[in-house]
Amino acid sequence: MMKEVEEKELNKLSIDGLTHLFMDAIHEQNIKLIEGIEFLVEENFEEFQNNLNYVIESDSEVRIKKKFESKIFKSKLMFSKADRLKLFA
């Protein structure tokens, strides 16, 4: 299972790093869902429920996405501020 990423670690990552972390989180959840479907076919309902609950309760991808959006927004603001300074110079 993917460990929960702390906020400090997210702050240190670049946009590219956050993208890869997000893809890894989504991939892990997809694997859990596929395993869950296999458990459902085998009528192992307890393990199916465990996998389903894991995916539902996991919020890693949401936190990564929010940090990614925040960094993109900040980079756009810095870029537009630099453009304004060039116009005034």
C-alpha beads as a LAMMPS data file, in Angstrom:
LAMMPS data file: protein, C-alpha beads

89 atoms
88 bonds

1 atom types
1 bond types

-500.0 500.0 xlo xhi
-500.0 500.0 ylo yhi
-500.0 500.0 zlo zhi

Masses

1 110.0

Atoms # bond

1 1 1 0.000 0.000 0.000
2 1 1 1.122 3.503 -0.763
3 1 1 2.044 5.442 2.337
4 1 1 0.200 8.642 2.996
5 1 1 2.294 11.574 1.849
6 1 1 2.775 14.354 4.359
7 1 1 2.100 17.977 3.469
8 1 1 5.784 18.905 3.913
9 1 1 6.793 16.285 1.359
10 1 1 4.202 17.582 -1.101
11 1 1 5.528 21.130 -0.722
12 1 1 9.040 19.987 -1.650
13 1 1 7.981 18.290 -4.884
14 1 1 8.039 19.987 -8.270
15 1 1 5.045 20.014 -10.578
16 1 1 6.612 17.092 -12.454
17 1 1 7.151 15.188 -9.192
18 1 1 3.555 15.804 -8.137
19 1 1 2.357 14.533 -11.517
20 1 1 4.261 11.271 -11.105
21 1 1 3.073 10.879 -7.509
22 1 1 -0.530 11.453 -8.629
23 1 1 -0.204 8.833 -11.373
24 1 1 1.246 6.357 -8.856
25 1 1 -1.640 6.975 -6.437
26 1 1 -4.244 6.461 -9.167
27 1 1 -2.433 3.339 -10.403
28 1 1 -2.411 1.859 -6.897
29 1 1 -6.132 2.515 -6.486
30 1 1 -6.838 0.890 -9.860
31 1 1 -4.898 -2.201 -8.772
32 1 1 -6.939 -2.323 -5.535
33 1 1 -10.174 -2.092 -7.516
34 1 1 -9.086 -4.870 -9.880
35 1 1 -8.163 -7.063 -6.897
36 1 1 -11.545 -6.213 -5.393
37 1 1 -13.332 -7.350 -8.539
38 1 1 -11.390 -10.618 -8.414
39 1 1 -12.494 -11.087 -4.787
40 1 1 -16.073 -10.363 -5.809
41 1 1 -15.932 -13.000 -8.566
42 1 1 -14.516 -15.476 -6.034
43 1 1 -17.344 -14.472 -3.657
44 1 1 -14.819 -13.341 -1.040
45 1 1 -16.994 -10.431 0.037
46 1 1 -14.938 -9.468 3.085
47 1 1 -11.769 -8.848 1.056
48 1 1 -13.832 -7.102 -1.622
49 1 1 -15.236 -4.760 1.014
50 1 1 -11.748 -4.121 2.455
51 1 1 -10.373 -3.111 -0.951
52 1 1 -13.391 -0.964 -1.714
53 1 1 -13.137 0.823 1.639
54 1 1 -9.422 1.444 1.096
55 1 1 -10.086 3.184 -2.220
56 1 1 -13.009 5.180 -0.816
57 1 1 -11.123 6.332 2.287
58 1 1 -7.868 7.176 0.523
59 1 1 -7.472 10.892 -0.063
60 1 1 -3.877 10.963 -1.294
61 1 1 -4.774 11.756 -4.888
62 1 1 -7.036 14.629 -3.816
63 1 1 -4.305 16.199 -1.679
64 1 1 -1.733 15.760 -4.451
65 1 1 -4.123 17.303 -6.999
66 1 1 -4.781 20.319 -4.761
67 1 1 -1.053 20.900 -4.227
68 1 1 -0.464 20.540 -7.985
69 1 1 -3.188 23.092 -8.772
70 1 1 -1.784 25.447 -6.147
71 1 1 1.708 25.293 -7.667
72 1 1 0.344 25.807 -11.188
73 1 1 -1.681 28.818 -10.014
74 1 1 1.350 30.322 -8.238
75 1 1 3.565 29.826 -11.284
76 1 1 0.964 31.541 -13.488
77 1 1 0.752 34.452 -11.039
78 1 1 4.532 34.852 -10.967
79 1 1 4.662 34.706 -14.762
80 1 1 1.955 37.339 -15.187
81 1 1 3.605 39.580 -12.573
82 1 1 6.898 39.332 -14.475
83 1 1 5.082 40.276 -17.700
84 1 1 3.522 43.323 -16.036
85 1 1 6.918 44.431 -14.738
86 1 1 8.355 44.154 -18.258
87 1 1 5.561 46.345 -19.609
88 1 1 6.209 49.044 -17.035
89 1 1 9.992 48.972 -17.529

Bonds

1 1 1 2
2 1 2 3
3 1 3 4
4 1 4 5
5 1 5 6
6 1 6 7
7 1 7 8
8 1 8 9
9 1 9 10
10 1 10 11
11 1 11 12
12 1 12 13
13 1 13 14
14 1 14 15
15 1 15 16
16 1 16 17
17 1 17 18
18 1 18 19
19 1 19 20
20 1 20 21
21 1 21 22
22 1 22 23
23 1 23 24
24 1 24 25
25 1 25 26
26 1 26 27
27 1 27 28
28 1 28 29
29 1 29 30
30 1 30 31
31 1 31 32
32 1 32 33
33 1 33 34
34 1 34 35
35 1 35 36
36 1 36 37
37 1 37 38
38 1 38 39
39 1 39 40
40 1 40 41
41 1 41 42
42 1 42 43
43 1 43 44
44 1 44 45
45 1 45 46
46 1 46 47
47 1 47 48
48 1 48 49
49 1 49 50
50 1 50 51
51 1 51 52
52 1 52 53
53 1 53 54
54 1 54 55
55 1 55 56
56 1 56 57
57 1 57 58
58 1 58 59
59 1 59 60
60 1 60 61
61 1 61 62
62 1 62 63
63 1 63 64
64 1 64 65
65 1 65 66
66 1 66 67
67 1 67 68
68 1 68 69
69 1 69 70
70 1 70 71
71 1 71 72
72 1 72 73
73 1 73 74
74 1 74 75
75 1 75 76
76 1 76 77
77 1 77 78
78 1 78 79
79 1 79 80
80 1 80 81
81 1 81 82
82 1 82 83
83 1 83 84
84 1 84 85
85 1 85 86
86 1 86 87
87 1 87 88
88 1 88 89
